[in-house]
């Protein structure tokens, strides 16, 4: 079933990477380590640790992009910017359910 969502997962990973790069450039210097740390954690490795780690990373990216962009574009637009991460979290639920069932 993962093959059905492969293209969507790739597009959402690219979106999350682009959002974190923009957040790194636009965030204050004291907070610039957060998006960089998230970028390093979300880079797909040859041997992924587990689906749980990827799932938790996606949750943290959701909240971090909302918080980092809220100072730049306001709270309402920050929620809109972080909204595609909800779809990524949902896809992680589906993939985890397929792997563990």
MDTraj code that builds the backbone (N, CA, C; nanometers):
import mdtraj as md
import numpy as np

residues = "UNK UNK UNK UNK UNK UNK UNK UNK UNK UNK UNK UNK UNK UNK UNK UNK UNK UNK UNK UNK UNK UNK UNK UNK UNK UNK UNK UNK UNK UNK UNK UNK UNK UNK UNK UNK UNK UNK UNK UNK UNK UNK UNK UNK UNK UNK UNK UNK UNK UNK UNK UNK UNK UNK UNK UNK UNK UNK UNK UNK UNK UNK UNK UNK UNK UNK UNK UNK UNK UNK UNK UNK UNK UNK UNK UNK UNK UNK UNK UNK UNK UNK UNK UNK UNK UNK UNK UNK UNK UNK UNK UNK UNK UNK UNK UNK UNK UNK UNK UNK UNK".split()
xyz = np.array([
    [0.0807, -0.1189, 0.0000],
    [0.0000, 0.0000, 0.0000],
    [0.0854, 0.1258, 0.0000],
    [0.2108, 0.1139, 0.0411],
    [0.3000, 0.2297, 0.0437],
    [0.3246, 0.2840, -0.0959],
    [0.3178, 0.2002, -0.1982],
    [0.3420, 0.2460, -0.3342],
    [0.2378, 0.3481, -0.3786],
    [0.1174, 0.3389, -0.3270],
    [0.0137, 0.4357, -0.3629],
    [0.0454, 0.5748, -0.3115],
    [0.1136, 0.5847, -0.1988],
    [0.1414, 0.7134, -0.1357],
    [0.2846, 0.7608, -0.1577],
    [0.3606, 0.6935, -0.2412],
    [0.5022, 0.7249, -0.2563],
    [0.5226, 0.8656, -0.3107],
    [0.4482, 0.9045, -0.4129],
    [0.4658, 1.0370, -0.4718],
    [0.4218, 1.1464, -0.3762],
    [0.3157, 1.1229, -0.3040],
    [0.2684, 1.2226, -0.2080],
    [0.3697, 1.2398, -0.0954],
    [0.4276, 1.1301, -0.0492],
    [0.5289, 1.1384, 0.0572],
    [0.6501, 1.2176, 0.0115],
    [0.6916, 1.1974, -0.1124],
    [0.8076, 1.2698, -0.1643],
    [0.7778, 1.4191, -0.1732],
    [0.6599, 1.4541, -0.2222],
    [0.6227, 1.5957, -0.2327],
    [0.6154, 1.6602, -0.0946],
    [0.5610, 1.5897, 0.0035],
    [0.5523, 1.6456, 0.1384],
    [0.6883, 1.6584, 0.2043],
    [0.7799, 1.5645, 0.1769],
    [0.9163, 1.5762, 0.2302],
    [0.9875, 1.6968, 0.1694],
    [0.9678, 1.7186, 0.0390],
    [1.0286, 1.8347, -0.0263],
    [0.9706, 1.9640, 0.0318],
    [0.8404, 1.9666, 0.0549],
    [0.7776, 2.0851, 0.1138],
    [0.8320, 2.1115, 0.2541],
    [0.8438, 2.0076, 0.3345],
    [0.8951, 2.0256, 0.4709],
    [1.0395, 2.0737, 0.4686],
    [1.1189, 2.0208, 0.3768],
    [1.2579, 2.0639, 0.3657],
    [1.2661, 2.2105, 0.3241],
    [1.1848, 2.2492, 0.2263],
    [1.1851, 2.3889, 0.1821],
    [1.1375, 2.4819, 0.2936],
    [1.0354, 2.4418, 0.3679],
    [0.9860, 2.5252, 0.4774],
    [1.0918, 2.5399, 0.5870],
    [1.1651, 2.4331, 0.6149],
    [1.2691, 2.4421, 0.7175],
    [1.3872, 2.5263, 0.6711],
    [1.4189, 2.5221, 0.5430],
    [1.5279, 2.6060, 0.4914],
    [1.4883, 2.7531, 0.4993],
    [1.3654, 2.7851, 0.4623],
    [1.3178, 2.9237, 0.4722],
    [1.3131, 2.9673, 0.6186],
    [1.2703, 2.8777, 0.7070],
    [1.2667, 2.9117, 0.8500],
    [1.4073, 2.9342, 0.9045],
    [1.5055, 2.8600, 0.8541],
    [1.6436, 2.8804, 0.8980],
    [1.6929, 3.0180, 0.8560],
    [1.6631, 3.0567, 0.7343],
    [1.7105, 3.1861, 0.6843],
    [1.6405, 3.3020, 0.7551],
    [1.5112, 3.2898, 0.7785],
    [1.4346, 3.4015, 0.8337],
    [1.4282, 3.4065, 0.9860],
    [1.4663, 3.3003, 1.0543],
    [1.4557, 3.2995, 1.2001],
    [1.5718, 3.3760, 1.2630],
    [1.5530, 3.4226, 1.3858],
    [1.6628, 3.4893, 1.4553],
    [1.7781, 3.3925, 1.4791],
    [1.8949, 3.4474, 1.4982],
    [2.0148, 3.3657, 1.5118],
    [2.0070, 3.2716, 1.6317],
    [1.9411, 3.3129, 1.7370],
    [1.9297, 3.2286, 1.8560],
    [1.8431, 3.1054, 1.8310],
    [1.7501, 3.1123, 1.7349],
    [1.6617, 2.9996, 1.7056],
    [1.6975, 2.9267, 1.5766],
    [1.8060, 2.9634, 1.5118],
    [1.8400, 2.9044, 1.3823],
    [1.8818, 2.7585, 1.3935],
    [1.9212, 2.7139, 1.5116],
    [1.9631, 2.5752, 1.5259],
    [1.8455, 2.4780, 1.5195],
    [1.7254, 2.5232, 1.5522],
    [1.6090, 2.4337, 1.5545],
    [1.5750, 2.3816, 1.4143],
    [1.5598, 2.4677, 1.3116],
    [1.5311, 2.4122, 1.1796],
    [1.6464, 2.3302, 1.1221],
    [1.7699, 2.3694, 1.1548],
    [1.8843, 2.2915, 1.1064],
    [1.8838, 2.1534, 1.1694],
    [1.8552, 2.1459, 1.2977],
    [1.8475, 2.0170, 1.3656],
    [1.7351, 1.9314, 1.3085],
    [1.6221, 1.9929, 1.2787],
    [1.5116, 1.9190, 1.2184],
    [1.5448, 1.8718, 1.0770],
    [1.6177, 1.9526, 1.0021],
    [1.6595, 1.9098, 0.8690],
    [1.7498, 1.7877, 0.8763],
    [1.8419, 1.7889, 0.9694],
    [1.9317, 1.6738, 0.9840],
    [1.8551, 1.5495, 1.0267],
    [1.7577, 1.5658, 1.1141],
    [1.6792, 1.4509, 1.1597],
    [1.5833, 1.3982, 1.0535],
    [1.5380, 1.4854, 0.9645],
    [1.4392, 1.4410, 0.8664],
    [1.4998, 1.3928, 0.7357],
    [1.6303, 1.4049, 0.7196],
    [1.6942, 1.3542, 0.5976],
    [1.6822, 1.2022, 0.5982],
    [1.6293, 1.1465, 0.4896],
    [1.6161, 0.9997, 0.4863],
    [1.7531, 0.9332, 0.4818],
    [1.7735, 0.8434, 0.5744],
    [1.8997, 0.7708, 0.5811],
    [1.8850, 0.6357, 0.5137],
    [1.9968, 0.5712, 0.4933],
    [1.9928, 0.4413, 0.4269],
    [1.9176, 0.3393, 0.5123],
    [1.9411, 0.3414, 0.6405],
    [1.8713, 0.2523, 0.7332],
    [1.7929, 0.3385, 0.8310],
    [1.6647, 0.3588, 0.8059],
    [1.5874, 0.4426, 0.8979],
    [1.5776, 0.3779, 1.0357],
    [1.5750, 0.4599, 1.1378],
    [1.5707, 0.4087, 1.2747],
    [1.4404, 0.3342, 1.3000],
    [1.3310, 0.4003, 1.2793],
    [1.2005, 0.3353, 1.2917],
    [1.0947, 0.4312, 1.2412],
    [0.9757, 0.3791, 1.2256],
    [0.8655, 0.4649, 1.1846],
    [0.8242, 0.5568, 1.2981],
    [0.8484, 0.5141, 1.4203],
    [0.8150, 0.5978, 1.5347],
    [0.9011, 0.7239, 1.5383],
    [1.0296, 0.7099, 1.5096],
    [1.1177, 0.8264, 1.5084],
    [1.0777, 0.9219, 1.3966],
    [1.0444, 0.8686, 1.2792],
    [1.0000, 0.9525, 1.1689],
    [0.8681, 1.0211, 1.2030],
    [0.7799, 0.9490, 1.2682],
    [0.6508, 1.0034, 1.3096],
    [0.6693, 1.1179, 1.4091],
    [0.7537, 1.0998, 1.5085],
    [0.7786, 1.2048, 1.6072],
    [0.8485, 1.3251, 1.5453],
    [0.9370, 1.2997, 1.4485],
    [1.0031, 1.4097, 1.3790],
    [0.9024, 1.4918, 1.3006],
    [0.8059, 1.4258, 1.2363],
    [0.7033, 1.4983, 1.1618],
    [0.6171, 1.5830, 1.2558],
    [0.5848, 1.5311, 1.3732],
    [0.5094, 1.6104, 1.4707],
    [0.5890, 1.7331, 1.5147],
    [0.7164, 1.7138, 1.5401],
    [0.7983, 1.8253, 1.5853],
    [0.8136, 1.9287, 1.4749],
    [0.8243, 1.8837, 1.3491],
    [0.8318, 1.9776, 1.2372],
    [0.7015, 2.0576, 1.2265],
    [0.5886, 1.9929, 1.2489],
    [0.4595, 2.0620, 1.2448],
    [0.4562, 2.1777, 1.3441],
    [0.4912, 2.1512, 1.4682],
    [0.4853, 2.2552, 1.5698],
    [0.5979, 2.3572, 1.5543],
    [0.7160, 2.3125, 1.5123],
    [0.8286, 2.4049, 1.4978],
    [0.8065, 2.5023, 1.3829],
    [0.7529, 2.4555, 1.2698],
    [0.7286, 2.5492, 1.1601],
    [0.6207, 2.6501, 1.1977],
    [0.5207, 2.6058, 1.2705],
    [0.4192, 2.7000, 1.3159],
    [0.4765, 2.8054, 1.4085],
    [0.5618, 2.7650, 1.4988],
    [0.6204, 2.8608, 1.5930],
    [0.7240, 2.9510, 1.5283],
    [0.8071, 2.8950, 1.4398],
    [0.9112, 2.9762, 1.3770],
    [0.8540, 3.0781, 1.2791],
    [0.7484, 3.0412, 1.2081],
    [0.6900, 3.1340, 1.1126],
    [0.5908, 3.2310, 1.1764],
    [0.5470, 3.2057, 1.2983],
    [0.4490, 3.2951, 1.3602],
    [0.5074, 3.4335, 1.3877],
    [0.6348, 3.4412, 1.4162],
    [0.6968, 3.5718, 1.4389],
    [0.7185, 3.6470, 1.3080],
    [0.7241, 3.5755, 1.1971],
    [0.7550, 3.6380, 1.0685],
    [0.6280, 3.6788, 0.9938],
    [0.5321, 3.5868, 0.9822],
    [0.4134, 3.6133, 0.8990],
    [0.2848, 3.6263, 0.9801],
    [0.2916, 3.6094, 1.1083],
    [0.1715, 3.6158, 1.1909],
    [0.1191, 3.4764, 1.2219],
    [0.0354, 3.4675, 1.3253],
    [-0.0058, 3.3336, 1.3708],
    [-0.0978, 3.2603, 1.2739],
    [-0.1821, 3.3319, 1.2002],
    [-0.2777, 3.2632, 1.1129],
    [-0.2099, 3.2071, 0.9883],
    [-0.1210, 3.2846, 0.9296],
    [-0.0494, 3.2345, 0.8128],
    [0.0512, 3.1273, 0.8505],
    [0.1028, 3.1327, 0.9714],
    [0.1948, 3.0279, 1.0166],
    [0.1242, 2.8931, 1.0256],
    [-0.0004, 2.8956, 1.0677],
    [-0.0785, 2.7709, 1.0700],
    [-0.1023, 2.7182, 0.9289],
    [-0.1246, 2.8076, 0.8344],
    [-0.1428, 2.7648, 0.6957],
    [-0.0145, 2.7080, 0.6366],
    [0.0998, 2.7636, 0.6761],
    [0.2271, 2.7134, 0.6263],
    [0.2547, 2.5741, 0.6816],
    [0.2195, 2.5490, 0.8055],
    [0.2476, 2.4187, 0.8658],
    [0.1382, 2.3157, 0.8404],
    [0.0295, 2.3541, 0.7756],
    [-0.0825, 2.2637, 0.7514],
    [-0.0477, 2.1400, 0.6680],
    [0.0366, 2.1468, 0.5640],
    [0.0690, 2.0231, 0.4898],
    [0.1388, 1.9164, 0.5734],
    [0.1960, 1.9534, 0.6847],
    [0.2572, 1.8535, 0.7713],
    [0.1534, 1.7605, 0.8324],
    [0.0306, 1.8065, 0.8455],
    [-0.0761, 1.7209, 0.8972],
    [-0.0999, 1.6046, 0.8010],
    [-0.0952, 1.6327, 0.6713],
    [-0.1090, 1.5256, 0.5719],
    [0.0074, 1.4286, 0.5808],
    [0.1261, 1.4797, 0.6066],
    [0.2424, 1.3924, 0.6221],
    [0.2299, 1.3037, 0.7454],
    [0.1769, 1.3585, 0.8537],
    [0.1557, 1.2790, 0.9746],
    [0.0515, 1.1709, 0.9492],
    [-0.0535, 1.2067, 0.8743],
    [-0.1559, 1.1083, 0.8405],
    [-0.0980, 0.9959, 0.7551],
    [-0.0138, 1.0283, 0.6606],
    [0.0496, 0.9243, 0.5786],
    [0.1412, 0.8359, 0.6628],
    [0.2070, 0.8949, 0.7626],
    [0.2891, 0.8135, 0.8515],
    [0.2037, 0.7176, 0.9329],
    [0.0838, 0.7614, 0.9735],
    [-0.0105, 0.6703, 1.0391],
    [-0.0444, 0.5528, 0.9487],
    [-0.0755, 0.5802, 0.8232],
    [-0.1142, 0.4748, 0.7289],
    [0.0019, 0.3783, 0.7040],
    [0.1209, 0.4318, 0.6854],
    [0.2373, 0.3456, 0.6603],
    [0.2692, 0.2613, 0.7821],
    [0.2609, 0.3216, 0.9008],
    [0.2886, 0.2453, 1.0232],
    [0.1849, 0.1358, 1.0445],
    [0.0588, 0.1662, 1.0141],
    [-0.0456, 0.0640, 1.0291],
    [-0.0252, -0.0505, 0.9305],
    [0.0199, -0.0199, 0.8101],
    [0.0461, -0.1274, 0.7128],
    [0.1648, -0.2122, 0.7540],
    [0.2656, -0.1494, 0.8128],
    [0.3860, -0.2253, 0.8511],
    [0.3637, -0.3132, 0.9735],
    [0.2794, -0.2659, 1.0640],
    [0.2599, -0.3420, 1.1887],
    [0.1396, -0.4331, 1.1870],
    [0.0655, -0.4358, 1.0790],
    [-0.0510, -0.5257, 1.0736],
    [-0.0202, -0.6507, 0.9940],
])
top = md.Topology()
chain = top.add_chain()
for i, resn in enumerate(residues, 1):
    res = top.add_residue(resn, chain, resSeq=i)
    for name in ("N", "CA", "C"):
        top.add_atom(name, md.element.get_by_symbol(name[0]), res)
traj = md.Trajectory(xyz[None], top)
